[in-house]
């Protein structure tokens, strides 16, 4: 079932909950189930998949750091406004 939420009117707590729900639904929608033997046979015995996954994770982490730095710089320069919420 599809629905939408006016995120512009959401409080920080509501937005955080909405993001969590969206992430959970997206993860479940993209998950594939299968038996371990089939998955193992598909991946093979070499380390290629493990290495590719590790490389992707490191590249993604580096990009996330760059994106965050750009966001912080934009906020400090006054180009965008951001609500900073402290984790409790």
PDB file with one MODEL, atoms N, CA, C and O in Angstrom:
MODEL        1
ATOM      1  N   UNK A   1       0.839  -1.161   0.000  1.00  0.00           N
ATOM      2  CA  UNK A   1       0.000   0.000   0.000  1.00  0.00           C
ATOM      3  C   UNK A   1       0.891   1.233   0.000  1.00  0.00           C
ATOM      4  O   UNK A   1       1.868   1.295   0.746  1.00  0.00           O
ATOM      5  N   UNK A   2       0.568   2.186  -0.810  1.00  0.00           N
ATOM      6  CA  UNK A   2       1.370   3.406  -0.884  1.00  0.00           C
ATOM      7  C   UNK A   2       0.703   4.521  -0.095  1.00  0.00           C
ATOM      8  O   UNK A   2      -0.522   4.631  -0.046  1.00  0.00           O
ATOM      9  N   UNK A   3       1.538   5.340   0.518  1.00  0.00           N
ATOM     10  CA  UNK A   3       1.057   6.528   1.187  1.00  0.00           C
ATOM     11  C   UNK A   3       2.182   7.542   1.205  1.00  0.00           C
ATOM     12  O   UNK A   3       3.332   7.207   0.920  1.00  0.00           O
ATOM     13  N   UNK A   4       1.862   8.756   1.532  1.00  0.00           N
ATOM     14  CA  UNK A   4       2.893   9.782   1.626  1.00  0.00           C
ATOM     15  C   UNK A   4       2.698  10.565   2.910  1.00  0.00           C
ATOM     16  O   UNK A   4       1.621  10.568   3.505  1.00  0.00           O
ATOM     17  N   UNK A   5       3.758  11.221   3.315  1.00  0.00           N
ATOM     18  CA  UNK A   5       3.753  12.009   4.529  1.00  0.00           C
ATOM     19  C   UNK A   5       4.321  13.384   4.188  1.00  0.00           C
ATOM     20  O   UNK A   5       5.286  13.490   3.430  1.00  0.00           O
ATOM     21  N   UNK A   6       3.735  14.415   4.736  1.00  0.00           N
ATOM     22  CA  UNK A   6       4.265  15.768   4.529  1.00  0.00           C
ATOM     23  C   UNK A   6       5.433  15.957   5.490  1.00  0.00           C
ATOM     24  O   UNK A   6       5.255  16.399   6.625  1.00  0.00           O
ATOM     25  N   UNK A   7       6.626  15.616   5.020  1.00  0.00           N
ATOM     26  CA  UNK A   7       7.793  15.659   5.897  1.00  0.00           C
ATOM     27  C   UNK A   7       8.146  17.077   6.320  1.00  0.00           C
ATOM     28  O   UNK A   7       8.779  17.265   7.359  1.00  0.00           O
ATOM     29  N   UNK A   8       7.754  18.077   5.541  1.00  0.00           N
ATOM     30  CA  UNK A   8       8.042  19.464   5.908  1.00  0.00           C
ATOM     31  C   UNK A   8       7.338  19.857   7.204  1.00  0.00           C
ATOM     32  O   UNK A   8       7.793  20.758   7.909  1.00  0.00           O
ATOM     33  N   UNK A   9       6.240  19.192   7.518  1.00  0.00           N
ATOM     34  CA  UNK A   9       5.482  19.508   8.730  1.00  0.00           C
ATOM     35  C   UNK A   9       5.817  18.570   9.892  1.00  0.00           C
ATOM     36  O   UNK A   9       5.272  18.712  10.987  1.00  0.00           O
ATOM     37  N   UNK A  10       6.703  17.627   9.654  1.00  0.00           N
ATOM     38  CA  UNK A  10       7.027  16.642  10.681  1.00  0.00           C
ATOM     39  C   UNK A  10       8.025  17.211  11.681  1.00  0.00           C
ATOM     40  O   UNK A  10       8.898  18.005  11.329  1.00  0.00           O
ATOM     41  N   UNK A  11       7.880  16.795  12.920  1.00  0.00           N
ATOM     42  CA  UNK A  11       8.858  17.163  13.946  1.00  0.00           C
ATOM     43  C   UNK A  11      10.110  16.310  13.733  1.00  0.00           C
ATOM     44  O   UNK A  11      10.052  15.312  13.015  1.00  0.00           O
ATOM     45  N   UNK A  12      11.232  16.680  14.338  1.00  0.00           N
ATOM     46  CA  UNK A  12      12.433  15.847  14.199  1.00  0.00           C
ATOM     47  C   UNK A  12      12.213  14.401  14.636  1.00  0.00           C
ATOM     48  O   UNK A  12      12.719  13.479  13.997  1.00  0.00           O
ATOM     49  N   UNK A  13      11.469  14.198  15.707  1.00  0.00           N
ATOM     50  CA  UNK A  13      11.191  12.837  16.178  1.00  0.00           C
ATOM     51  C   UNK A  13      10.341  12.084  15.158  1.00  0.00           C
ATOM     52  O   UNK A  13      10.620  10.924  14.856  1.00  0.00           O
ATOM     53  N   UNK A  14       9.304  12.736  14.624  1.00  0.00           N
ATOM     54  CA  UNK A  14       8.452  12.097  13.621  1.00  0.00           C
ATOM     55  C   UNK A  14       9.253  11.775  12.358  1.00  0.00           C
ATOM     56  O   UNK A  14       9.077  10.712  11.764  1.00  0.00           O
ATOM     57  N   UNK A  15      10.125  12.686  11.954  1.00  0.00           N
ATOM     58  CA  UNK A  15      10.937  12.470  10.760  1.00  0.00           C
ATOM     59  C   UNK A  15      11.880  11.293  10.951  1.00  0.00           C
ATOM     60  O   UNK A  15      12.089  10.500  10.033  1.00  0.00           O
ATOM     61  N   UNK A  16      12.446  11.183  12.141  1.00  0.00           N
ATOM     62  CA  UNK A  16      13.335  10.062  12.447  1.00  0.00           C
ATOM     63  C   UNK A  16      12.575   8.736  12.385  1.00  0.00           C
ATOM     64  O   UNK A  16      13.072   7.752  11.838  1.00  0.00           O
ATOM     65  N   UNK A  17      11.367   8.720  12.951  1.00  0.00           N
ATOM     66  CA  UNK A  17      10.548   7.500  12.913  1.00  0.00           C
ATOM     67  C   UNK A  17      10.163   7.144  11.472  1.00  0.00           C
ATOM     68  O   UNK A  17      10.204   5.980  11.074  1.00  0.00           O
ATOM     69  N   UNK A  18       9.791   8.164  10.707  1.00  0.00           N
ATOM     70  CA  UNK A  18       9.416   7.947   9.310  1.00  0.00           C
ATOM     71  C   UNK A  18      10.591   7.378   8.520  1.00  0.00           C
ATOM     72  O   UNK A  18      10.417   6.459   7.720  1.00  0.00           O
ATOM     73  N   UNK A  19      11.780   7.921   8.742  1.00  0.00           N
ATOM     74  CA  UNK A  19      12.971   7.423   8.050  1.00  0.00           C
ATOM     75  C   UNK A  19      13.245   5.970   8.417  1.00  0.00           C
ATOM     76  O   UNK A  19      13.613   5.167   7.561  1.00  0.00           O
ATOM     77  N   UNK A  20      13.064   5.634   9.690  1.00  0.00           N
ATOM     78  CA  UNK A  20      13.283   4.255  10.131  1.00  0.00           C
ATOM     79  C   UNK A  20      12.299   3.300   9.443  1.00  0.00           C
ATOM     80  O   UNK A  20      12.682   2.223   8.986  1.00  0.00           O
ATOM     81  N   UNK A  21      11.036   3.709   9.377  1.00  0.00           N
ATOM     82  CA  UNK A  21      10.020   2.877   8.719  1.00  0.00           C
ATOM     83  C   UNK A  21      10.349   2.714   7.235  1.00  0.00           C
ATOM     84  O   UNK A  21      10.278   1.610   6.696  1.00  0.00           O
ATOM     85  N   UNK A  22      10.711   3.822   6.579  1.00  0.00           N
ATOM     86  CA  UNK A  22      11.050   3.755   5.149  1.00  0.00           C
ATOM     87  C   UNK A  22      12.231   2.820   4.911  1.00  0.00           C
ATOM     88  O   UNK A  22      12.215   2.014   3.980  1.00  0.00           O
ATOM     89  N   UNK A  23      13.250   2.930   5.753  1.00  0.00           N
ATOM     90  CA  UNK A  23      14.424   2.067   5.609  1.00  0.00           C
ATOM     91  C   UNK A  23      14.083   0.601   5.799  1.00  0.00           C
ATOM     92  O   UNK A  23      14.567  -0.256   5.060  1.00  0.00           O
ATOM     93  N   UNK A  24      13.256   0.316   6.782  1.00  0.00           N
ATOM     94  CA  UNK A  24      12.856  -1.072   7.036  1.00  0.00           C
ATOM     95  C   UNK A  24      12.058  -1.636   5.869  1.00  0.00           C
ATOM     96  O   UNK A  24      12.308  -2.754   5.418  1.00  0.00           O
ATOM     97  N   UNK A  25      11.104  -0.864   5.388  1.00  0.00           N
ATOM     98  CA  UNK A  25      10.271  -1.320   4.269  1.00  0.00           C
ATOM     99  C   UNK A  25      11.126  -1.519   3.016  1.00  0.00           C
ATOM    100  O   UNK A  25      10.964  -2.508   2.301  1.00  0.00           O
ATOM    101  N   UNK A  26      12.026  -0.585   2.756  1.00  0.00           N
ATOM    102  CA  UNK A  26      12.894  -0.692   1.579  1.00  0.00           C
ATOM    103  C   UNK A  26      13.789  -1.924   1.675  1.00  0.00           C
ATOM    104  O   UNK A  26      13.960  -2.646   0.693  1.00  0.00           O
ATOM    105  N   UNK A  27      14.353  -2.162   2.844  1.00  0.00           N
ATOM    106  CA  UNK A  27      15.217  -3.331   3.026  1.00  0.00           C
ATOM    107  C   UNK A  27      14.455  -4.626   2.800  1.00  0.00           C
ATOM    108  O   UNK A  27      14.952  -5.542   2.145  1.00  0.00           O
ATOM    109  N   UNK A  28      13.268  -4.697   3.335  1.00  0.00           N
ATOM    110  CA  UNK A  28      12.465  -5.916   3.161  1.00  0.00           C
ATOM    111  C   UNK A  28      12.032  -6.101   1.710  1.00  0.00           C
ATOM    112  O   UNK A  28      11.962  -7.226   1.214  1.00  0.00           O
ATOM    113  N   UNK A  29      11.743  -4.999   1.037  1.00  0.00           N
ATOM    114  CA  UNK A  29      11.308  -5.087  -0.352  1.00  0.00           C
ATOM    115  C   UNK A  29      12.429  -5.583  -1.254  1.00  0.00           C
ATOM    116  O   UNK A  29      12.174  -6.245  -2.260  1.00  0.00           O
ATOM    117  N   UNK A  30      13.675  -5.264  -0.895  1.00  0.00           N
ATOM    118  CA  UNK A  30      14.800  -5.649  -1.734  1.00  0.00           C
ATOM    119  C   UNK A  30      15.464  -6.955  -1.305  1.00  0.00           C
ATOM    120  O   UNK A  30      16.337  -7.473  -2.001  1.00  0.00           O
ATOM    121  N   UNK A  31      15.054  -7.475  -0.176  1.00  0.00           N
ATOM    122  CA  UNK A  31      15.652  -8.711   0.323  1.00  0.00           C
ATOM    123  C   UNK A  31      15.168  -9.899  -0.502  1.00  0.00           C
ATOM    124  O   UNK A  31      14.000  -9.985  -0.882  1.00  0.00           O
ATOM    125  N   UNK A  32      16.083 -10.794  -0.761  1.00  0.00           N
ATOM    126  CA  UNK A  32      15.717 -12.033  -1.440  1.00  0.00           C
ATOM    127  C   UNK A  32      16.012 -13.164  -0.477  1.00  0.00           C
ATOM    128  O   UNK A  32      17.049 -13.184   0.185  1.00  0.00           O
ATOM    129  N   UNK A  33      15.112 -14.077  -0.411  1.00  0.00           N
ATOM    130  CA  UNK A  33      15.373 -15.220   0.440  1.00  0.00           C
ATOM    131  C   UNK A  33      15.853 -16.365  -0.430  1.00  0.00           C
ATOM    132  O   UNK A  33      15.527 -16.447  -1.615  1.00  0.00           O
ATOM    133  N   UNK A  34      16.598 -17.206   0.149  1.00  0.00           N
ATOM    134  CA  UNK A  34      17.100 -18.370  -0.569  1.00  0.00           C
ATOM    135  C   UNK A  34      17.804 -19.272   0.410  1.00  0.00           C
ATOM    136  O   UNK A  34      18.156 -18.866   1.517  1.00  0.00           O
ATOM    137  N   UNK A  35      18.000 -20.482  -0.006  1.00  0.00           N
ATOM    138  CA  UNK A  35      18.671 -21.382   0.912  1.00  0.00           C
ATOM    139  C   UNK A  35      20.181 -21.172   0.834  1.00  0.00           C
ATOM    140  O   UNK A  35      20.708 -20.730  -0.187  1.00  0.00           O
ATOM    141  N   UNK A  36      20.852 -21.490   1.909  1.00  0.00           N
ATOM    142  CA  UNK A  36      22.279 -21.220   2.044  1.00  0.00           C
ATOM    143  C   UNK A  36      23.099 -21.922   0.967  1.00  0.00           C
ATOM    144  O   UNK A  36      24.070 -21.348   0.475  1.00  0.00           O
ATOM    145  N   UNK A  37      22.744 -23.125   0.595  1.00  0.00           N
ATOM    146  CA  UNK A  37      23.511 -23.875  -0.410  1.00  0.00           C
ATOM    147  C   UNK A  37      23.455 -23.191  -1.770  1.00  0.00           C
ATOM    148  O   UNK A  37      24.465 -23.133  -2.471  1.00  0.00           O
ATOM    149  N   UNK A  38      22.299 -22.674  -2.150  1.00  0.00           N
ATOM    150  CA  UNK A  38      22.162 -21.986  -3.428  1.00  0.00           C
ATOM    151  C   UNK A  38      22.983 -20.707  -3.450  1.00  0.00           C
ATOM    152  O   UNK A  38      23.686 -20.423  -4.419  1.00  0.00           O
ATOM    153  N   UNK A  39      22.885 -19.937  -2.369  1.00  0.00           N
ATOM    154  CA  UNK A  39      23.650 -18.695  -2.281  1.00  0.00           C
ATOM    155  C   UNK A  39      25.141 -19.001  -2.294  1.00  0.00           C
ATOM    156  O   UNK A  39      25.900 -18.337  -3.000  1.00  0.00           O
ATOM    157  N   UNK A  40      25.562 -19.978  -1.540  1.00  0.00           N
ATOM    158  CA  UNK A  40      26.974 -20.362  -1.503  1.00  0.00           C
ATOM    159  C   UNK A  40      27.461 -20.816  -2.872  1.00  0.00           C
ATOM    160  O   UNK A  40      28.571 -20.476  -3.281  1.00  0.00           O
ATOM    161  N   UNK A  41      26.643 -21.576  -3.576  1.00  0.00           N
ATOM    162  CA  UNK A  41      27.014 -22.025  -4.915  1.00  0.00           C
ATOM    163  C   UNK A  41      27.129 -20.870  -5.892  1.00  0.00           C
ATOM    164  O   UNK A  41      27.998 -20.869  -6.763  1.00  0.00           O
ATOM    165  N   UNK A  42      26.265 -19.901  -5.750  1.00  0.00           N
ATOM    166  CA  UNK A  42      26.292 -18.733  -6.627  1.00  0.00           C
ATOM    167  C   UNK A  42      27.544 -17.893  -6.374  1.00  0.00           C
ATOM    168  O   UNK A  42      28.169 -17.407  -7.317  1.00  0.00           O
ATOM    169  N   UNK A  43      27.906 -17.724  -5.112  1.00  0.00           N
ATOM    170  CA  UNK A  43      29.050 -16.889  -4.768  1.00  0.00           C
ATOM    171  C   UNK A  43      30.381 -17.582  -5.032  1.00  0.00           C
ATOM    172  O   UNK A  43      31.386 -16.919  -5.289  1.00  0.00           O
ATOM    173  N   UNK A  44      30.392 -18.889  -4.972  1.00  0.00           N
ATOM    174  CA  UNK A  44      31.623 -19.623  -5.222  1.00  0.00           C
ATOM    175  C   UNK A  44      32.542 -19.655  -4.016  1.00  0.00           C
ATOM    176  O   UNK A  44      32.189 -19.186  -2.933  1.00  0.00           O
ATOM    177  N   UNK A  45      33.727 -20.216  -4.219  1.00  0.00           N
ATOM    178  CA  UNK A  45      34.656 -20.395  -3.114  1.00  0.00           C
ATOM    179  C   UNK A  45      35.726 -19.310  -3.065  1.00  0.00           C
ATOM    180  O   UNK A  45      36.449 -19.203  -2.074  1.00  0.00           O
ATOM    181  N   UNK A  46      35.835 -18.517  -4.100  1.00  0.00           N
ATOM    182  CA  UNK A  46      36.851 -17.467  -4.125  1.00  0.00           C
ATOM    183  C   UNK A  46      36.415 -16.285  -3.269  1.00  0.00           C
ATOM    184  O   UNK A  46      35.262 -16.198  -2.846  1.00  0.00           O
ATOM    185  N   UNK A  47      37.355 -15.378  -3.021  1.00  0.00           N
ATOM    186  CA  UNK A  47      37.082 -14.213  -2.184  1.00  0.00           C
ATOM    187  C   UNK A  47      36.605 -13.005  -2.985  1.00  0.00           C
ATOM    188  O   UNK A  47      36.527 -11.905  -2.439  1.00  0.00           O
ATOM    189  N   UNK A  48      36.287 -13.182  -4.257  1.00  0.00           N
ATOM    190  CA  UNK A  48      35.928 -12.048  -5.112  1.00  0.00           C
ATOM    191  C   UNK A  48      34.724 -11.270  -4.580  1.00  0.00           C
ATOM    192  O   UNK A  48      34.747 -10.039  -4.538  1.00  0.00           O
ATOM    193  N   UNK A  49      33.690 -11.977  -4.181  1.00  0.00           N
ATOM    194  CA  UNK A  49      32.500 -11.291  -3.681  1.00  0.00           C
ATOM    195  C   UNK A  49      32.805 -10.545  -2.393  1.00  0.00           C
ATOM    196  O   UNK A  49      32.415  -9.389  -2.230  1.00  0.00           O
ATOM    197  N   UNK A  50      33.509 -11.213  -1.471  1.00  0.00           N
ATOM    198  CA  UNK A  50      33.862 -10.579  -0.202  1.00  0.00           C
ATOM    199  C   UNK A  50      34.678  -9.310  -0.446  1.00  0.00           C
ATOM    200  O   UNK A  50      34.420  -8.271   0.161  1.00  0.00           O
ATOM    201  N   UNK A  51      35.655  -9.402  -1.333  1.00  0.00           N
ATOM    202  CA  UNK A  51      36.507  -8.256  -1.619  1.00  0.00           C
ATOM    203  C   UNK A  51      35.723  -7.128  -2.292  1.00  0.00           C
ATOM    204  O   UNK A  51      35.922  -5.956  -1.974  1.00  0.00           O
ATOM    205  N   UNK A  52      34.838  -7.479  -3.213  1.00  0.00           N
ATOM    206  CA  UNK A  52      34.031  -6.462  -3.895  1.00  0.00           C
ATOM    207  C   UNK A  52      33.097  -5.776  -2.903  1.00  0.00           C
ATOM    208  O   UNK A  52      32.921  -4.559  -2.953  1.00  0.00           O
ATOM    209  N   UNK A  53      32.508  -6.543  -2.016  1.00  0.00           N
ATOM    210  CA  UNK A  53      31.611  -5.976  -1.017  1.00  0.00           C
ATOM    211  C   UNK A  53      32.373  -5.062  -0.057  1.00  0.00           C
ATOM    212  O   UNK A  53      31.893  -3.983   0.289  1.00  0.00           O
ATOM    213  N   UNK A  54      33.539  -5.486   0.362  1.00  0.00           N
ATOM    214  CA  UNK A  54      34.373  -4.659   1.234  1.00  0.00           C
ATOM    215  C   UNK A  54      34.805  -3.372   0.548  1.00  0.00           C
ATOM    216  O   UNK A  54      34.775  -2.301   1.155  1.00  0.00           O
ATOM    217  N   UNK A  55      35.209  -3.473  -0.724  1.00  0.00           N
ATOM    218  CA  UNK A  55      35.605  -2.284  -1.477  1.00  0.00           C
ATOM    219  C   UNK A  55      34.436  -1.313  -1.623  1.00  0.00           C
ATOM    220  O   UNK A  55      34.600  -0.102  -1.468  1.00  0.00           O
ATOM    221  N   UNK A  56      33.261  -1.850  -1.921  1.00  0.00           N
ATOM    222  CA  UNK A  56      32.073  -1.006  -2.028  1.00  0.00           C
ATOM    223  C   UNK A  56      31.804  -0.294  -0.710  1.00  0.00           C
ATOM    224  O   UNK A  56      31.536   0.907  -0.697  1.00  0.00           O
ATOM    225  N   UNK A  57      31.872  -1.027   0.401  1.00  0.00           N
ATOM    226  CA  UNK A  57      31.588  -0.444   1.710  1.00  0.00           C
ATOM    227  C   UNK A  57      32.560   0.689   2.033  1.00  0.00           C
ATOM    228  O   UNK A  57      32.146   1.734   2.535  1.00  0.00           O
ATOM    229  N   UNK A  58      33.838   0.492   1.751  1.00  0.00           N
ATOM    230  CA  UNK A  58      34.829   1.538   2.022  1.00  0.00           C
ATOM    231  C   UNK A  58      34.611   2.759   1.130  1.00  0.00           C
ATOM    232  O   UNK A  58      34.704   3.895   1.593  1.00  0.00           O
ATOM    233  N   UNK A  59      34.322   2.523  -0.139  1.00  0.00           N
ATOM    234  CA  UNK A  59      34.061   3.628  -1.061  1.00  0.00           C
ATOM    235  C   UNK A  59      32.821   4.396  -0.632  1.00  0.00           C
ATOM    236  O   UNK A  59      32.805   5.627  -0.657  1.00  0.00           O
ATOM    237  N   UNK A  60      31.781   3.666  -0.238  1.00  0.00           N
ATOM    238  CA  UNK A  60      30.545   4.294   0.210  1.00  0.00           C
ATOM    239  C   UNK A  60      30.781   5.112   1.480  1.00  0.00           C
ATOM    240  O   UNK A  60      30.254   6.216   1.618  1.00  0.00           O
ATOM    241  N   UNK A  61      31.568   4.572   2.399  1.00  0.00           N
ATOM    242  CA  UNK A  61      31.878   5.293   3.634  1.00  0.00           C
ATOM    243  C   UNK A  61      32.642   6.575   3.326  1.00  0.00           C
ATOM    244  O   UNK A  61      32.348   7.624   3.900  1.00  0.00           O
ATOM    245  N   UNK A  62      33.617   6.502   2.427  1.00  0.00           N
ATOM    246  CA  UNK A  62      34.375   7.694   2.041  1.00  0.00           C
ATOM    247  C   UNK A  62      33.456   8.756   1.442  1.00  0.00           C
ATOM    248  O   UNK A  62      33.589   9.941   1.748  1.00  0.00           O
ATOM    249  N   UNK A  63      32.530   8.333   0.595  1.00  0.00           N
ATOM    250  CA  UNK A  63      31.598   9.273  -0.019  1.00  0.00           C
ATOM    251  C   UNK A  63      30.693   9.902   1.030  1.00  0.00           C
ATOM    252  O   UNK A  63      30.380  11.090   0.952  1.00  0.00           O
ATOM    253  N   UNK A  64      30.274   9.113   2.005  1.00  0.00           N
ATOM    254  CA  UNK A  64      29.431   9.625   3.077  1.00  0.00           C
ATOM    255  C   UNK A  64      30.166  10.697   3.873  1.00  0.00           C
ATOM    256  O   UNK A  64      29.574  11.714   4.233  1.00  0.00           O
ATOM    257  N   UNK A  65      31.440  10.482   4.147  1.00  0.00           N
ATOM    258  CA  UNK A  65      32.247  11.478   4.861  1.00  0.00           C
ATOM    259  C   UNK A  65      32.344  12.759   4.040  1.00  0.00           C
ATOM    260  O   UNK A  65      32.203  13.853   4.586  1.00  0.00           O
ATOM    261  N   UNK A  66      32.583  12.636   2.730  1.00  0.00           N
ATOM    262  CA  UNK A  66      32.663  13.821   1.867  1.00  0.00           C
ATOM    263  C   UNK A  66      31.325  14.550   1.809  1.00  0.00           C
ATOM    264  O   UNK A  66      31.283  15.779   1.871  1.00  0.00           O
ATOM    265  N   UNK A  67      30.243  13.803   1.692  1.00  0.00           N
ATOM    266  CA  UNK A  67      28.908  14.417   1.651  1.00  0.00           C
ATOM    267  C   UNK A  67      28.612  15.167   2.946  1.00  0.00           C
ATOM    268  O   UNK A  67      28.080  16.276   2.913  1.00  0.00           O
ATOM    269  N   UNK A  68      28.952  14.572   4.075  1.00  0.00           N
ATOM    270  CA  UNK A  68      28.695  15.223   5.353  1.00  0.00           C
ATOM    271  C   UNK A  68      29.527  16.496   5.477  1.00  0.00           C
ATOM    272  O   UNK A  68      29.026  17.518   5.946  1.00  0.00           O
ATOM    273  N   UNK A  69      30.779  16.444   5.067  1.00  0.00           N
ATOM    274  CA  UNK A  69      31.633  17.632   5.124  1.00  0.00           C
ATOM    275  C   UNK A  69      31.056  18.747   4.252  1.00  0.00           C
ATOM    276  O   UNK A  69      31.074  19.914   4.642  1.00  0.00           O
ATOM    277  N   UNK A  70      30.550  18.390   3.083  1.00  0.00           N
ATOM    278  CA  UNK A  70      29.938  19.394   2.202  1.00  0.00           C
ATOM    279  C   UNK A  70      28.681  19.978   2.838  1.00  0.00           C
ATOM    280  O   UNK A  70      28.428  21.177   2.726  1.00  0.00           O
ATOM    281  N   UNK A  71      27.897  19.141   3.500  1.00  0.00           N
ATOM    282  CA  UNK A  71      26.689  19.618   4.186  1.00  0.00           C
ATOM    283  C   UNK A  71      27.056  20.581   5.306  1.00  0.00           C
ATOM    284  O   UNK A  71      26.474  21.661   5.416  1.00  0.00           O
ATOM    285  N   UNK A  72      28.017  20.194   6.135  1.00  0.00           N
ATOM    286  CA  UNK A  72      28.441  21.060   7.242  1.00  0.00           C
ATOM    287  C   UNK A  72      28.955  22.389   6.703  1.00  0.00           C
ATOM    288  O   UNK A  72      28.628  23.442   7.251  1.00  0.00           O
ATOM    289  N   UNK A  73      29.755  22.359   5.637  1.00  0.00           N
ATOM    290  CA  UNK A  73      30.282  23.591   5.051  1.00  0.00           C
ATOM    291  C   UNK A  73      29.156  24.477   4.526  1.00  0.00           C
ATOM    292  O   UNK A  73      29.199  25.697   4.691  1.00  0.00           O
ATOM    293  N   UNK A  74      28.158  23.876   3.900  1.00  0.00           N
ATOM    294  CA  UNK A  74      27.030  24.642   3.367  1.00  0.00           C
ATOM    295  C   UNK A  74      26.223  25.281   4.484  1.00  0.00           C
ATOM    296  O   UNK A  74      25.754  26.410   4.344  1.00  0.00           O
ATOM    297  N   UNK A  75      26.057  24.567   5.594  1.00  0.00           N
ATOM    298  CA  UNK A  75      25.327  25.118   6.736  1.00  0.00           C
ATOM    299  C   UNK A  75      26.125  26.269   7.342  1.00  0.00           C
ATOM    300  O   UNK A  75      25.566  27.326   7.633  1.00  0.00           O
ATOM    301  N   UNK A  76      27.425  26.069   7.533  1.00  0.00           N
ATOM    302  CA  UNK A  76      28.269  27.121   8.119  1.00  0.00           C
ATOM    303  C   UNK A  76      28.319  28.362   7.236  1.00  0.00           C
ATOM    304  O   UNK A  76      28.390  29.484   7.737  1.00  0.00           O
ATOM    305  N   UNK A  77      28.282  28.155   5.910  1.00  0.00           N
ATOM    306  CA  UNK A  77      28.326  29.291   4.977  1.00  0.00           C
ATOM    307  C   UNK A  77      26.970  29.971   4.841  1.00  0.00           C
ATOM    308  O   UNK A  77      26.863  31.024   4.212  1.00  0.00           O
ATOM    309  N   UNK A  78      25.936  29.375   5.428  1.00  0.00           N
ATOM    310  CA  UNK A  78      24.608  29.962   5.356  1.00  0.00           C
ATOM    311  C   UNK A  78      23.876  29.679   4.055  1.00  0.00           C
ATOM    312  O   UNK A  78      22.836  30.282   3.789  1.00  0.00           O
ATOM    313  N   UNK A  79      24.402  28.773   3.242  1.00  0.00           N
ATOM    314  CA  UNK A  79      23.738  28.437   1.975  1.00  0.00           C
ATOM    315  C   UNK A  79      22.481  27.606   2.203  1.00  0.00           C
ATOM    316  O   UNK A  79      21.543  27.652   1.408  1.00  0.00           O
ATOM    317  N   UNK A  80      22.471  26.846   3.296  1.00  0.00           N
ATOM    318  CA  UNK A  80      21.279  26.068   3.660  1.00  0.00           C
ATOM    319  C   UNK A  80      21.097  26.142   5.167  1.00  0.00           C
ATOM    320  O   UNK A  80      22.038  26.434   5.905  1.00  0.00           O
ATOM    321  N   UNK A  81      19.889  25.878   5.610  1.00  0.00           N
ATOM    322  CA  UNK A  81      19.599  25.846   7.036  1.00  0.00           C
ATOM    323  C   UNK A  81      19.401  24.392   7.441  1.00  0.00           C
ATOM    324  O   UNK A  81      18.874  23.581   6.681  1.00  0.00           O
ATOM    325  N   UNK A  82      19.831  24.089   8.641  1.00  0.00           N
ATOM    326  CA  UNK A  82      19.667  22.725   9.137  1.00  0.00           C
ATOM    327  C   UNK A  82      19.311  22.775  10.606  1.00  0.00           C
ATOM    328  O   UNK A  82      19.818  23.610  11.355  1.00  0.00           O
ATOM    329  N   UNK A  83      18.446  21.886  11.006  1.00  0.00           N
ATOM    330  CA  UNK A  83      18.080  21.731  12.405  1.00  0.00           C
ATOM    331  C   UNK A  83      18.986  20.646  12.962  1.00  0.00           C
ATOM    332  O   UNK A  83      18.957  19.507  12.495  1.00  0.00           O
ATOM    333  N   UNK A  84      19.770  20.987  13.933  1.00  0.00           N
ATOM    334  CA  UNK A  84      20.683  20.023  14.545  1.00  0.00           C
ATOM    335  C   UNK A  84      19.998  19.432  15.761  1.00  0.00           C
ATOM    336  O   UNK A  84      19.610  20.159  16.676  1.00  0.00           O
ATOM    337  N   UNK A  85      19.849  18.115  15.775  1.00  0.00           N
ATOM    338  CA  UNK A  85      19.206  17.425  16.894  1.00  0.00           C
ATOM    339  C   UNK A  85      20.246  16.585  17.592  1.00  0.00           C
ATOM    340  O   UNK A  85      20.928  15.777  16.961  1.00  0.00           O
ATOM    341  N   UNK A  86      20.369  16.767  18.873  1.00  0.00           N
ATOM    342  CA  UNK A  86      21.297  15.980  19.671  1.00  0.00           C
ATOM    343  C   UNK A  86      20.687  14.621  19.922  1.00  0.00           C
ATOM    344  O   UNK A  86      19.503  14.516  20.243  1.00  0.00           O
ATOM    345  N   UNK A  87      21.496  13.567  19.776  1.00  0.00           N
ATOM    346  CA  UNK A  87      21.027  12.220  20.140  1.00  0.00           C
ATOM    347  C   UNK A  87      20.988  12.124  21.656  1.00  0.00           C
ATOM    348  O   UNK A  87      21.870  12.628  22.352  1.00  0.00           O
ATOM    349  N   UNK A  88      19.953  11.470  22.149  1.00  0.00           N
ATOM    350  CA  UNK A  88      19.870  11.344  23.603  1.00  0.00           C
ATOM    351  C   UNK A  88      20.133   9.939  24.034  1.00  0.00           C
ATOM    352  O   UNK A  88      20.105   9.645  25.229  1.00  0.00           O
TER     353      UNK A  88
ENDMDL
END
